[in-house]
Amino acid sequence: MDASVSPPSSSPVVIRLERTPCLGTCPVYKLEVRADGSWLLGGWYPRKGCARGTLAGADLASLLSMARSTGYMSLKASYTLPVTDLPSVDTEVTLDGKTKAVHHYGNGRDPAEKSLAAFEQAIDQTVDTKMALAGPLGTCGPKGPYGLP
C-alpha cells in the first residue's frame, strides 16, 4: 500500500532521532516527535517510506522526563569510538526552550553513554519504530522518506 502520508503537524519538534547506515543490515531512519505527541518516521532501510502516529501524553511526558533525569542537556555533543562500519545515532531534544543535539557512534565506557543509549532505546520502544517500519509505509512528499516531508 503506497498512500501519501499527510504533512507533519505545526507543533514544534521536541525529540529527533536518526539511525545511520552501517556495513551490515542496520535499520536506517529519521524520527521526529512533536510537542503534541505526533510523530513522523522516514524509513530508508530495510524499507523506504513514511509512517506517522501519535504518542499518548503520558508516553511523551515519560520520554521528556527521562531526558531530564539522564542529564541529556548536559551531555557532550559527541561520543565516538575509533572504529569503523558501525551505525551512529543522532538525537536532538528540546526542553524548556533549549535544544541540544548529541552524536553517538559505538558504545564506549563513558557512563553517560549508557544513559544515552538507554534513552535512544526508550525513544524507539515508545514509538515502536520496529513495528512502524514493518507496517504499511506511505510516500513522504518531495523530500523523500529519509528527508521527511
C-alpha positions as CSV (number, residue, x, y, z in Angstrom):
1,M,0.0,0.0,0.0
2,D,1.5,3.3,-1.0
3,A,-0.7,6.0,0.5
4,S,0.6,9.5,0.9
5,V,1.4,10.5,4.5
6,S,-0.1,13.8,5.5
7,P,2.3,16.7,6.4
8,P,3.6,16.9,9.9
9,S,1.6,19.0,12.4
10,S,2.7,22.5,13.1
11,S,3.6,21.7,16.7
12,P,7.3,22.1,17.4
13,V,9.6,19.1,17.3
14,V,10.8,18.1,20.8
15,I,12.7,14.9,20.0
16,R,14.6,13.8,16.9
17,L,16.4,10.5,16.4
18,E,18.3,9.4,13.4
19,R,19.9,6.0,12.9
20,T,22.5,5.9,10.1
21,P,23.8,3.1,7.9
22,C,26.4,0.5,8.9
23,L,28.4,-2.0,7.0
24,G,25.7,-4.7,7.7
25,T,21.9,-4.5,7.8
26,C,21.3,-1.8,10.4
27,P,17.9,0.0,10.1
28,V,18.2,3.5,8.7
29,Y,15.6,6.1,9.5
30,K,14.8,9.5,10.9
31,L,12.1,10.1,13.5
32,E,10.6,13.4,14.7
33,V,8.3,13.6,17.8
34,R,6.4,16.8,18.2
35,A,5.2,18.6,21.3
36,D,1.6,17.4,20.6
37,G,2.7,13.8,20.6
38,S,2.5,13.3,16.9
39,W,5.5,11.5,15.3
40,L,6.7,11.0,11.8
41,L,9.2,8.3,10.7
42,G,11.0,8.4,7.5
43,G,12.5,5.0,6.7
44,W,15.3,4.2,4.3
45,Y,16.3,0.7,5.2
46,P,15.0,-2.0,5.4
47,R,12.1,-0.3,3.7
48,K,11.6,3.2,2.2
49,G,8.6,5.3,3.1
50,C,7.0,7.2,5.9
51,A,4.8,6.3,8.8
52,R,3.1,8.5,11.3
53,G,1.3,8.2,14.6
54,T,0.6,9.8,17.9
55,L,2.0,9.1,21.4
56,A,-0.2,9.2,24.4
57,G,0.6,12.3,26.5
58,A,1.9,10.2,29.3
59,D,4.4,8.4,26.9
60,L,5.7,11.7,25.6
61,A,6.0,13.1,29.2
62,S,7.9,9.9,30.2
63,L,10.4,10.4,27.4
64,L,11.0,14.1,28.3
65,S,11.3,13.1,31.9
66,M,13.9,10.5,31.0
67,A,15.8,13.2,29.0
68,R,15.8,15.3,32.2
69,S,16.8,12.5,34.6
70,T,19.6,11.3,32.4
71,G,21.0,14.8,32.1
72,Y,20.7,14.8,28.3
73,M,21.1,18.6,28.2
74,S,24.5,18.4,29.8
75,L,25.9,15.5,27.7
76,K,28.8,16.1,25.4
77,A,28.0,16.9,21.8
78,S,29.6,13.7,20.6
79,Y,30.5,10.3,21.8
80,T,32.6,8.2,19.4
81,L,34.9,5.2,19.2
82,P,37.9,4.9,16.9
83,V,36.4,2.1,14.9
84,T,34.6,1.9,11.5
85,D,31.5,0.4,10.0
86,L,29.1,0.9,13.0
87,P,25.8,2.8,12.8
88,S,25.6,6.1,14.6
89,V,22.6,7.6,16.4
90,D,22.0,11.3,16.3
91,T,19.5,12.7,18.8
92,E,18.1,16.1,19.4
93,V,15.9,17.2,22.3
94,T,14.2,20.5,23.1
95,L,13.5,21.1,26.8
96,D,12.4,24.3,28.4
97,G,13.1,26.3,25.2
98,K,16.7,24.9,24.8
99,T,17.8,22.5,22.2
100,K,20.7,20.0,22.5
101,A,22.0,17.6,19.8
102,V,24.2,14.6,20.5
103,H,26.1,12.4,18.1
104,H,26.6,8.8,19.3
105,Y,28.9,6.3,17.4
106,G,29.6,3.0,19.1
107,N,29.2,2.3,22.8
108,G,32.2,3.3,24.8
109,R,32.8,3.0,28.5
110,D,31.7,6.5,29.5
111,P,28.8,6.1,32.0
112,A,27.0,8.9,30.2
113,E,26.9,6.8,27.1
114,K,25.0,4.1,28.9
115,S,22.3,6.6,29.8
116,L,22.3,8.0,26.3
117,A,21.9,4.5,24.8
118,A,19.1,3.7,27.2
119,F,17.3,7.0,26.2
120,E,17.8,6.2,22.4
121,Q,16.3,2.7,23.0
122,A,13.4,4.2,25.0
123,I,12.5,6.5,22.1
124,D,12.5,3.6,19.7
125,Q,10.4,1.4,22.1
126,T,7.9,4.2,22.9
127,V,7.3,5.0,19.3
128,D,7.7,1.3,18.3
129,T,9.9,2.1,15.3
130,K,10.4,-1.6,14.5
131,M,6.7,-2.1,14.1
132,A,6.3,1.1,12.2
133,L,8.9,0.2,9.7
134,A,7.4,-3.3,9.3
135,G,3.9,-1.9,8.7
136,P,2.5,-0.2,5.6
137,L,4.6,2.8,4.7
138,G,3.3,5.8,2.7
139,T,5.0,8.2,0.4
140,C,6.7,11.0,2.1
141,G,6.5,14.0,-0.1
142,P,9.0,15.9,-2.2
143,K,12.0,15.4,0.1
144,G,11.6,11.6,0.1
145,P,11.5,9.2,3.0
146,Y,14.8,9.9,4.6
147,G,14.5,13.7,4.3
148,L,11.0,13.7,5.8
149,P,8.3,15.9,4.2
